[in-house]
Amino acid sequence: MLKAETKGTERQFNLKTDVQTLQQVLRHYPNVKMIVVDPISAYIGDTNDYKDAEVRQMLAPLIKLATDTGIALIAIKHFNKDSEKTAMQRSSGSIAYVAVARAALVFVPDPENESQTLMLMVKSNLGLRADGLAFNITKRDAALAARIEWRGSTKISAEEALRGKPGPKGEKLESAKEFLTKLLIDSGIGAVPSKEIIRLAAAAGFKEKTIRRAKVELKLKAELDGHRRWVWSLPADTDEAGISPL
């Protein structure tokens, strides 16, 4: 935890008043490459967390320090509770935290696989927006600490993952559900690789986000097969999921 000294006593580090002290400390540690502030809201002093102008003013010295030294600066924020807001607006407090960042990422449970987490890009001023990445946190039997096991890329957007289900409704969604149901039943085993499903769906005129919403509505299962491919399959109880043979 970052702390600062005041007249011989310790107090919470304050980004509004103590960045100069941090800069002095860094002179004694020239090999520092990254600073993580977690969560940043714990170190803002009397700054009004919801006022853009105050947040920008508070962050300015810290941003200048990062610019002058070349040190990477990572700030952690929690989500607010408004699931109807965009991914940019889901950070608690002012949107200025996300607006001033060169890049912003969210970490959320995978709506297709609860055993893994997704790292998804919300914004990037550094280049083209990249696909998200999936990962698990695992621990080997003899290891002292956990490690990250990367599971590949994902096309799910931050908006979709945060809301739990994408937005298309109405006739298009119902058509997508019928398409998925028929495709899985016609497969003979009730399971098809997700990449193949999305390819066939695109050829049939369905957007990927529509197919993914249909998957959620149909309560389809997603799991890795023996070839390390993600496969979508019919639930064990098709009646419960509202699926009937076509």
N, C-alpha and C positions, 0 to 999 in steps of 0.2 A: 504494500500500500504506500502511495506517495504521501509523505508528511513534510512539514516545514517547521523550523524552530522559531519561536517568538519569545525573547527574553528568557531563554533557558528551558522553555517548555515546548512540548510537541503539540502541533495542531494539524488538522486536515490540510493537505496541499490545496491551494486555490489557484485555478487557472487564470483568474482575473488579476491576481496580484503577485504570483510567485514564479512566473515564467522566466524572469530575469535570474532568479536563484537557480532554476533548473538549468539555464544556460551556463552558469558558473560551474555547476556540478559536472556538466558534460565536458568541460575543458579538462577535467581530471580523468575522464574515460573516453579517449578519442576513438576507441574502436566500437562505440555504440552505433548500431545500424537501424534500430527500430525502437519506437516508444509506443506502448499500448496503454491506453487510458480506459479502464474498465470498472464500472460504467462511467462515461464522461459526466453524466448528470450528478455524480457524487463529488465532483471537484469544481463546481461552477460558482461557489460562494453565494453571494446575494443576487446573482444574475437571474432575471426573470426568464425561466426556461421556455416560455411561450411567446416571447417577444423577439421577432427576427432581428431587429436592430441591436438589441442588447446581446444576443447570442453571437452575432457577427463581430461585434466589438470585442467581446470576451475571447473569441477564437483567433482574432487577428494576430496577436503576439505569438501564439503557438504555431500558427501557420507560417509566420515569418521565420521562426526558429527552424522549422522543418525545411523551408526553402533555402535558408542560409547555410545549413549544415549538411543537407542531403539526406538527413535521417528520415526513414519512413515513419509516418505517423498513423496509427490505427486507433480509432475511437469506437467503443462499443455502446450501442443504444438498445433499449428494449422496445417492444412493440406497444402501441396504444391499443385500446380495446375496440376501436371502430373498424370492423371487418369490411365495411362498405367503402372505405377510403382506398385510394390507389396505393401501390407499393411505396411510391415516393412519400406519401403522407402518413404511412403507418409507423414511422419513427415517433416515439413519445416526445412531447415538447414541440419546439419550433421546427419547421421544415428547413430552416437555415442550416442545420447540422448536415443534412443530406445535400443541400444546394451548394455549399462551399466545398464539399469533398470532390476530389478528382475521380473517385470511383466509389460506388456504394453496393454492398452485397447483403443479402439476407440469408439466414440459415433457418430452415423450416423442415419439419418431418415430411418425408415423401408421401404424398397422398395415395400413391400406388403401392407403396411398400413401407409399412410402419417401422420396419426394423432398420431403416437407413434414413439418413438426413441429406437434404439438398442444399447446395451452395449456389445461389442464383443471383445474377447481376441485375441491379435496379437501374444503375446509370454508369456511364463511363465517358470521361473526357479524354481518355488516354488512347482510344482506338475504337474499333468496331465492337459492339456488344457480343460477347462470347456466349456459347451454350453453357448451361449450368452443369455442375458436377455432383455426383452422388457419392456418399461415403458412409462407412461404418466406423465406429470406434471399437476396437478389439484389443484383447490382451492375450499374449501367448502364456502358456502355463508357467514357464520359467522367467518371464519378463517381470521387471519391477514396476513398469509403467505401461499404460495403455498406448496404443498407436492408431493412426488413421489408416484405414484400408479403402483406397479409392475404387469406386465401382463403375466408373465410366461416365459419359456425358448424358444429358437429358435435354429434351426440347421444352419441357414444362416451363412456363414463365413464372416470374415472381408473383404476378397478379393471380394466376390460377392457383398456385400453391398456397398463397395466403388466404384466399377465399375458400379453398377446399374444393371448389368446383367452378369451372369456367362458365361463361355466360350464355351461350346460345340456347334458345328455347323454341317452343312451338313446333310447327310441322317439320322443320329441318332436323331438330333433335329427335323427334319420333321416327323420322326416316332413318336417321343414323342408328338408332337403337334396333330397328328392324334389320338393317344391313348387318350390324354386328351379330345379332342373334342368328340370322341365317348363315352367315359365314362360319361361325363356330359350330353350329349343328351340322352343316354340310362337310365340315372337316373330318367327320367320322369319329373324332376323339374329343371333340369339344374344346380344343385348344389350338391356338395359332400364334406364332411369334409376333410380338407387337410391331416390329418394323415391317413385317409383311402385311399386317392389318392396316397400318397407316398408309403403306404404298397402294394397296388395293382400294382403300377408302378415297385417296386422292384421285385415283383413276376414275372413281365413281362420282367425283364431284364434292366430296366432303372435306372440310378443313380439319386439320389435326385437332384443334381445340374442341371442335364439335364431337369428334370421335372419342376424345378423352372424357368429355362430359357424359356422353352416352355410356361409356364404360362404368363411370361412377354410379350413374342412375341404375344400371343393370346389376350392380354389385359384382362385377366380374373379378376374378382373382388374378393377380400378377405375381409370377414367381420365376426363378431361374431354372432352366432345364439342364440336362446333362451337357449341353454344348455352351453353357454360360450365356444363353440368350434369354431375354425376358419374354415370357409367354403369357398371353391372356387366356383364361379359360372360364367356362361356365361354373357358377357356384354349385355346390353339392345339391342344394335344394333349389331347383329352378322355379318351383312354384312360389317360394318365399320371395325370390327376386323379381317376380312378375314376368318370367320368361315362359313362353309356351311354344311347342314345336310349330314350325310354319308349314 
